[in-house]
Amino acid sequence: MYGADYSNELAEVLRVLSPLFVFLGVVILLSVLLGLAAYLLRGFAINNMSKARGLQNGWFGFLPYLRDYQLGEIAGEIEVGKWRIKNTGLWLVLAPILYTVVFAIGYTIVMVPYVIGLFSAVANDTPEALFGSLMYVLIGATIFALVMMVAQVLLYLIIYLAYHKVFSQYATGQKPVFYLIIAMFVPLGSTVLLYMLSKRPLLRAEEAGQFVGVGQALPELAVASEEGLVVGEEGLVVGEEGLAVGEGDL
């Protein structure tokens, strides 16, 4: 009798919770599909950008860690004032690993002595040792949090500098900064932006600190004398096969 009542109650609970289980299943399935789509989209973006830059191993975009390396290769050398970050791809791979190593070491240094001291204080019934363990973990946790905060800032600084460098190869003015803000705060924003930009022509020339796209005329006239090239009203245009100059401009 008791077993039958228990079975009926369990069946009733499952009946009530079944819509929740179905909902959770749908959410998990959609999350997996969305994650897979985003992963492939980023892979295609990195592959397209690699081809545009004439880089090899564009298929790295579909492999973990190697896709970060390839994105750094697309970004190239990064200049921050007088500082230069070389081997950007290598840093994009190593930075998260170093961050994890620092976290593991710091956590071990703080927590292992605290746990040992806590058990020792309880076993020996020594309030002084217990107080000392609490002070140790309090001070250690504070220092650990500050170190990890600095490490996290450095980690994201390298990542977002690389993003900005890539965005600057496809857009001019303040657009790279705008794209960077989207990449920082919008979920999947960096992936969508990379894919959209990978469909655009790569900017190939630079004039007065601004990149110039294929087929795009410079905004200002170029005037030169014996030292250089005189360009007329049509401006200097970067074409698919090189530089094109308007009639009568030489």
C-alpha positions in Angstrom: 0.0 0.0 0.0 2.8 2.3 1.0 4.8 1.5 -2.2 1.7 2.2 -4.4 1.2 5.6 -2.8 4.9 6.5 -3.2 4.8 5.6 -6.8 1.7 7.7 -7.4 3.3 10.7 -5.7 6.4 10.3 -7.7 4.4 10.1 -10.9 2.5 13.2 -10.0 5.7 15.1 -9.2 7.2 14.0 -12.6 4.0 15.1 -14.4 4.1 18.5 -12.8 7.9 19.0 -13.5 7.9 17.5 -17.0 7.2 21.0 -18.7 10.2 22.3 -16.8 12.4 19.4 -17.9 11.3 20.0 -21.5 12.0 23.7 -21.2 15.5 23.1 -19.8 16.2 20.5 -22.5 15.2 23.1 -25.2 17.4 25.8 -23.6 20.4 23.4 -23.4 19.9 22.3 -27.0 19.6 25.9 -28.3 22.7 26.9 -26.3 24.7 24.1 -27.8 23.6 24.9 -31.3 24.3 28.6 -30.8 27.7 27.9 -29.3 28.5 25.6 -32.3 27.4 28.2 -34.8 29.4 30.9 -33.1 32.5 28.7 -33.0 32.2 28.0 -36.8 31.4 31.6 -37.6 34.6 32.7 -35.8 36.5 30.0 -37.6 35.3 31.2 -41.0 36.1 34.8 -40.1 39.7 34.0 -39.1 40.1 31.9 -42.2 38.8 34.7 -44.5 41.0 37.3 -42.8 44.0 35.1 -43.1 43.5 34.7 -46.9 43.0 38.5 -47.2 46.3 39.1 -45.4 48.1 36.4 -47.4 48.8 34.3 -44.3 49.0 30.6 -44.2 47.2 28.2 -41.9 43.8 30.0 -42.1 42.3 26.7 -41.0 43.8 27.3 -37.5 40.6 29.4 -37.0 38.7 26.2 -36.4 41.0 24.8 -33.7 41.1 25.8 -30.0 44.1 27.9 -29.0 45.5 27.9 -32.6 42.6 30.2 -33.5 43.8 32.7 -31.0 47.3 32.4 -32.3 46.1 33.0 -35.9 44.0 36.1 -34.8 47.2 37.5 -33.3 49.0 36.9 -36.6 46.3 38.8 -38.4 46.6 41.6 -35.9 50.4 41.7 -36.3 52.7 43.8 -34.1 50.9 46.1 -31.7 52.2 49.5 -30.7 51.2 51.2 -27.5 53.1 54.5 -27.2 56.7 53.5 -27.1 55.9 49.9 -26.3 55.6 47.3 -28.9 54.1 43.9 -28.5 55.7 41.4 -30.9 54.5 37.8 -31.6 50.9 38.8 -30.8 49.6 35.4 -31.7 51.9 33.7 -29.2 50.9 36.2 -26.4 47.2 35.6 -27.1 47.8 31.9 -26.5 50.1 32.2 -23.5 48.3 35.0 -21.7 45.3 32.9 -20.6 47.6 30.0 -19.6 49.8 32.3 -17.5 46.7 33.8 -15.9 45.5 30.3 -14.9 48.9 29.4 -13.6 49.1 32.5 -11.5 45.6 31.8 -10.1 46.5 28.2 -9.2 49.8 29.2 -7.5 48.2 32.1 -5.6 45.2 30.0 -4.5 47.5 27.2 -3.3 49.7 29.6 -1.4 46.7 31.2 0.4 44.5 28.2 1.0 46.8 25.3 1.8 48.5 26.9 4.8 45.2 28.2 6.0 43.5 24.8 5.9 46.5 23.1 7.6 46.6 25.8 10.3 42.8 25.6 10.8 42.8 21.8 11.4 45.8 22.1 13.6 44.2 24.8 15.7 41.0 22.8 16.1 42.8 19.6 16.9 45.0 21.2 19.5 42.3 23.6 20.8 44.5 26.6 20.4 42.5 29.8 19.8 45.7 31.8 19.1 46.5 29.5 16.2 43.0 29.8 14.9 43.1 33.5 15.0 46.5 33.5 13.3 45.1 31.3 10.5 42.1 33.6 10.0 44.4 36.7 9.8 46.7 34.8 7.4 43.8 34.0 5.0 42.4 37.5 5.3 45.7 39.2 4.4 46.6 36.5 1.8 43.2 36.7 0.1 43.4 40.5 -0.1 46.9 40.3 -1.8 45.7 37.4 -4.0 42.7 39.4 -5.1 44.8 42.4 -6.0 47.4 40.3 -7.9 44.6 38.6 -9.9 43.0 41.9 -10.6 46.2 43.2 -12.2 46.7 39.9 -14.1 43.1 40.1 -15.4 43.6 43.7 -16.6 46.8 42.7 -18.4 45.1 39.7 -20.0 42.1 41.6 -21.4 44.4 44.5 -22.4 46.4 42.2 -24.7 43.2 40.7 -26.1 41.4 44.0 -26.8 44.5 45.6 -28.2 44.6 42.7 -30.7 40.9 43.2 -31.5 41.4 46.9 -32.1 44.4 46.3 -34.4 42.3 43.9 -36.5 39.3 46.2 -36.6 41.7 49.0 -37.7 42.6 47.0 -40.8 38.9 47.1 -42.0 37.6 50.5 -40.7 38.9 54.1 -40.2 38.2 56.9 -37.9 36.4 56.1 -34.6 34.8 52.9 -36.0 37.5 50.6 -34.6 36.9 52.0 -31.1 33.1 51.6 -31.6 33.6 48.0 -32.7 35.9 47.4 -29.7 33.2 48.6 -27.3 30.7 46.1 -28.9 33.2 43.3 -28.7 33.8 44.1 -25.0 30.2 44.4 -23.8 27.9 42.5 -26.3 27.7 38.7 -26.1 29.2 37.2 -29.2 29.8 40.7 -30.4 33.5 40.0 -31.3 32.6 36.9 -33.3 29.8 38.6 -35.3 32.0 41.7 -36.0 35.0 39.6 -37.1 32.8 37.7 -39.6 31.1 40.8 -41.0 34.5 42.6 -41.4 36.0 39.5 -43.0 33.6 40.0 -45.9 34.9 43.6 -46.5 37.9 44.6 -48.6 41.1 44.7 -46.5 42.5 48.2 -46.2 45.9 48.2 -47.9 47.4 51.7 -47.8 47.9 54.3 -45.1 47.8 58.1 -45.5 48.1 60.5 -42.6 47.5 57.7 -40.1 44.4 56.4 -41.9 44.0 53.2 -43.8 42.7 53.4 -47.4 40.6 50.6 -48.8 40.7 49.0 -52.2 39.1 51.3 -54.7 38.8 54.1 -52.2 40.1 57.6 -53.0 42.1 59.6 -50.5 39.9 62.3 -48.9 42.5 65.0 -49.5 44.4 66.1 -52.6 48.1 65.2 -52.7 50.3 67.9 -53.9 54.0 67.3 -54.7 56.8 68.9 -56.5 60.1 67.5 -57.8 60.3 65.3 -54.7 57.2 63.2 -55.4 54.0 62.6 -57.3 51.4 65.2 -58.2 47.9 63.9 -57.9 44.9 65.7 -59.4 41.3 66.2 -58.3 40.4 62.6 -58.7 42.8 61.7 -55.9 45.0 58.8 -55.4 43.1 55.5 -55.6 44.2 52.1 -54.3 43.1 49.5 -56.9 43.1 45.8 -57.0 46.3 45.7 -59.0 48.1 48.7 -57.5 47.9 52.5 -57.5 45.8 54.3 -60.1 46.1 58.0 -60.9 43.7 60.2 -62.8 44.3 61.6 -66.3 46.9 64.4 -66.6 47.9 64.0 -63.0 51.6 63.0 -63.6 
